[in-house]
Amino acid sequence: MAKLGRVSASGAVALALATTVLAGLAIGVAFGPERARTVEILLVLGAAYGLMAAATVAWLRRRGQLRELLAPAYGDITKGFLIATCLYVAAYLLHHLLTAQGSSRESWMMRAYLHIGDPFAGGAWLVVIAVPLLAACEELIWRGGVMTALVQTLGGRKAWLVTTALYGLSYAPTVVLLADPLAGPNPVLLVAALAGGAVWGGLVLLFRRLSPVVMG
C-alpha cells in the first residue's frame, strides 16, 4: 500500500491529546478503589487498550506504515531480550532509589502491589497472559501511533519528548488513587511510565521500527 502524505499538525495534536485522555480515563477507572484486587482491572484496561490498538493498526495500515514498523527482522529477538534485561535492571534500581526499604515511601510500592492483588488469587494465569498483551498494545498505541504522527510534524527529538510526557501524564490518576496516608501522593507508576516511555521511545527512533521494543 502506498504511503499517504504527512500527518497535519492539527491531526497529530488531536491524536496525541485524544490518546492521553482515553488512556488516562481507562487507567483512572482501572485503579479505582472499588476495583482493587479484582480481575476488572485487566478487563477495563484490556477493553480500552484493545480498541485503541485496533484503531492504531487500522490507521497505520491505511497510511502504509504498519509493515515498516512491525515487520520482523533478523536480530529482533536478541534486541528484545537485551531491552528486557536492561529494563529489569532499571526497574530494580528505580525501586530501590524511589522506595528505599524502611522509608515511608516504601508504602508507595506496596499500595500498587496491593491494588493489583496476589495476583488475583487463582487468576495468575490470566495476569501472565494479559500483562504482556497490554504492554504490547501500549507500545503500539503510543510509540507506533502517537509518536509516529508527532515525528512527522515535530521531528524525532521533540516527538520523543512530547510522547514520553503525555504517556507519563496518562498515569497521573494513579498519583491520587494509590496515595498512602503516611507517604502521601504516589508517583511510582507515573515515574515508571516516564522512565520507560523515554527508553522505549528512544529505542523506536534508534531502530526506526517497533518490533524489537514490543518483543522486549
Contacts in CASP RR format, 6 or more apart in sequence:
PFRMAT RR
TARGET T0000
AUTHOR 0000-0000-0000
METHOD contacts of the structure
MODEL  1
MAKLGRVSASGAVALALATTVLAGLAIGVAFGPERARTVEILLVLGAAYG
LMAAATVAWLRRRGQLRELLAPAYGDITKGFLIATCLYVAAYLLHHLLTA
QGSSRESWMMRAYLHIGDPFAGGAWLVVIAVPLLAACEELIWRGGVMTAL
VQTLGGRKAWLVTTALYGLSYAPTVVLLADPLAGPNPVLLVAALAGGAVW
GGLVLLFRRLSPVVMG
1 61 0 8 1.000
1 62 0 8 1.000
1 64 0 8 1.000
2 64 0 8 1.000
3 63 0 8 1.000
3 64 0 8 1.000
3 65 0 8 1.000
4 62 0 8 1.000
4 63 0 8 1.000
4 64 0 8 1.000
5 63 0 8 1.000
6 152 0 8 1.000
6 153 0 8 1.000
7 15 0 8 1.000
7 149 0 8 1.000
7 152 0 8 1.000
7 153 0 8 1.000
8 153 0 8 1.000
9 153 0 8 1.000
11 149 0 8 1.000
12 149 0 8 1.000
12 150 0 8 1.000
12 152 0 8 1.000
12 153 0 8 1.000
12 154 0 8 1.000
13 153 0 8 1.000
15 145 0 8 1.000
15 146 0 8 1.000
15 149 0 8 1.000
16 146 0 8 1.000
16 149 0 8 1.000
16 150 0 8 1.000
16 162 0 8 1.000
16 163 0 8 1.000
16 166 0 8 1.000
17 166 0 8 1.000
19 52 0 8 1.000
19 141 0 8 1.000
19 142 0 8 1.000
19 145 0 8 1.000
19 146 0 8 1.000
19 166 0 8 1.000
19 170 0 8 1.000
20 166 0 8 1.000
20 169 0 8 1.000
20 170 0 8 1.000
22 48 0 8 1.000
22 52 0 8 1.000
23 48 0 8 1.000
23 49 0 8 1.000
23 52 0 8 1.000
23 141 0 8 1.000
23 170 0 8 1.000
24 169 0 8 1.000
24 170 0 8 1.000
24 171 0 8 1.000
24 172 0 8 1.000
24 173 0 8 1.000
25 48 0 8 1.000
26 44 0 8 1.000
26 45 0 8 1.000
26 47 0 8 1.000
26 48 0 8 1.000
26 49 0 8 1.000
27 45 0 8 1.000
27 170 0 8 1.000
27 171 0 8 1.000
27 173 0 8 1.000
27 174 0 8 1.000
28 173 0 8 1.000
28 174 0 8 1.000
28 177 0 8 1.000
29 35 0 8 1.000
29 44 0 8 1.000
30 40 0 8 1.000
30 41 0 8 1.000
30 44 0 8 1.000
30 45 0 8 1.000
31 41 0 8 1.000
31 115 0 8 1.000
31 173 0 8 1.000
31 174 0 8 1.000
31 177 0 8 1.000
31 178 0 8 1.000
32 177 0 8 1.000
33 177 0 8 1.000
35 41 0 8 1.000
35 44 0 8 1.000
36 114 0 8 1.000
36 115 0 8 1.000
36 117 0 8 1.000
37 114 0 8 1.000
37 115 0 8 1.000
37 116 0 8 1.000
37 117 0 8 1.000
37 118 0 8 1.000
37 120 0 8 1.000
37 121 0 8 1.000
38 120 0 8 1.000
39 120 0 8 1.000
39 123 0 8 1.000
39 126 0 8 1.000
41 115 0 8 1.000
41 116 0 8 1.000
42 126 0 8 1.000
42 127 0 8 1.000
42 130 0 8 1.000
42 134 0 8 1.000
45 134 0 8 1.000
46 130 0 8 1.000
46 133 0 8 1.000
46 134 0 8 1.000
46 137 0 8 1.000
49 134 0 8 1.000
49 137 0 8 1.000
49 138 0 8 1.000
49 141 0 8 1.000
50 137 0 8 1.000
52 137 0 8 1.000
52 141 0 8 1.000
53 136 0 8 1.000
53 137 0 8 1.000
53 140 0 8 1.000
53 141 0 8 1.000
56 140 0 8 1.000
56 141 0 8 1.000
56 144 0 8 1.000
56 145 0 8 1.000
57 66 0 8 1.000
57 140 0 8 1.000
59 145 0 8 1.000
60 66 0 8 1.000
60 69 0 8 1.000
60 144 0 8 1.000
60 145 0 8 1.000
60 148 0 8 1.000
65 148 0 8 1.000
68 209 0 8 1.000
69 144 0 8 1.000
69 148 0 8 1.000
69 209 0 8 1.000
69 210 0 8 1.000
69 211 0 8 1.000
70 209 0 8 1.000
70 210 0 8 1.000
70 211 0 8 1.000
70 214 0 8 1.000
71 209 0 8 1.000
71 211 0 8 1.000
72 211 0 8 1.000
73 209 0 8 1.000
73 211 0 8 1.000
75 212 0 8 1.000
76 211 0 8 1.000
76 212 0 8 1.000
76 215 0 8 1.000
77 215 0 8 1.000
79 207 0 8 1.000
79 212 0 8 1.000
79 215 0 8 1.000
79 216 0 8 1.000
80 212 0 8 1.000
80 213 0 8 1.000
80 215 0 8 1.000
80 216 0 8 1.000
81 215 0 8 1.000
81 216 0 8 1.000
83 199 0 8 1.000
83 203 0 8 1.000
83 212 0 8 1.000
83 213 0 8 1.000
83 215 0 8 1.000
83 216 0 8 1.000
84 216 0 8 1.000
86 199 0 8 1.000
87 196 0 8 1.000
87 199 0 8 1.000
87 216 0 8 1.000
90 195 0 8 1.000
90 196 0 8 1.000
90 199 0 8 1.000
91 192 0 8 1.000
94 191 0 8 1.000
94 192 0 8 1.000
94 195 0 8 1.000
95 109 0 8 1.000
98 105 0 8 1.000
98 108 0 8 1.000
98 187 0 8 1.000
98 188 0 8 1.000
98 191 0 8 1.000
99 105 0 8 1.000
99 106 0 8 1.000
99 108 0 8 1.000
99 109 0 8 1.000
99 188 0 8 1.000
100 106 0 8 1.000
104 180 0 8 1.000
104 182 0 8 1.000
104 183 0 8 1.000
105 183 0 8 1.000
106 183 0 8 1.000
107 180 0 8 1.000
107 182 0 8 1.000
107 183 0 8 1.000
108 178 0 8 1.000
108 180 0 8 1.000
108 183 0 8 1.000
108 186 0 8 1.000
108 187 0 8 1.000
108 188 0 8 1.000
109 188 0 8 1.000
110 180 0 8 1.000
111 178 0 8 1.000
111 179 0 8 1.000
111 180 0 8 1.000
111 186 0 8 1.000
112 174 0 8 1.000
112 178 0 8 1.000
112 186 0 8 1.000
112 188 0 8 1.000
112 189 0 8 1.000
115 178 0 8 1.000
119 127 0 8 1.000
120 126 0 8 1.000
120 127 0 8 1.000
136 214 0 8 1.000
139 200 0 8 1.000
139 210 0 8 1.000
139 213 0 8 1.000
139 214 0 8 1.000
140 210 0 8 1.000
140 214 0 8 1.000
142 163 0 8 1.000
142 166 0 8 1.000
142 167 0 8 1.000
142 197 0 8 1.000
142 200 0 8 1.000
143 163 0 8 1.000
143 197 0 8 1.000
143 200 0 8 1.000
143 201 0 8 1.000
143 204 0 8 1.000
143 210 0 8 1.000
143 213 0 8 1.000
144 204 0 8 1.000
144 210 0 8 1.000
146 163 0 8 1.000
146 166 0 8 1.000
146 167 0 8 1.000
147 159 0 8 1.000
147 160 0 8 1.000
147 163 0 8 1.000
147 201 0 8 1.000
147 204 0 8 1.000
150 156 0 8 1.000
150 158 0 8 1.000
150 159 0 8 1.000
150 162 0 8 1.000
150 163 0 8 1.000
151 159 0 8 1.000
151 205 0 8 1.000
153 159 0 8 1.000
154 162 0 8 1.000
156 205 0 8 1.000
160 198 0 8 1.000
160 201 0 8 1.000
160 202 0 8 1.000
160 205 0 8 1.000
163 197 0 8 1.000
163 201 0 8 1.000
164 194 0 8 1.000
164 197 0 8 1.000
164 198 0 8 1.000
164 201 0 8 1.000
165 194 0 8 1.000
167 193 0 8 1.000
167 194 0 8 1.000
167 197 0 8 1.000
168 190 0 8 1.000
168 193 0 8 1.000
168 194 0 8 1.000
168 197 0 8 1.000
170 193 0 8 1.000
171 189 0 8 1.000
171 190 0 8 1.000
171 192 0 8 1.000
171 193 0 8 1.000
172 190 0 8 1.000
174 186 0 8 1.000
174 188 0 8 1.000
174 189 0 8 1.000
174 190 0 8 1.000
175 185 0 8 1.000
175 186 0 8 1.000
175 187 0 8 1.000
175 190 0 8 1.000
176 185 0 8 1.000
178 186 0 8 1.000
178 188 0 8 1.000
178 189 0 8 1.000
179 185 0 8 1.000
179 186 0 8 1.000
180 186 0 8 1.000
200 213 0 8 1.000
201 213 0 8 1.000
203 212 0 8 1.000
203 213 0 8 1.000
204 210 0 8 1.000
204 213 0 8 1.000
207 213 0 8 1.000
END
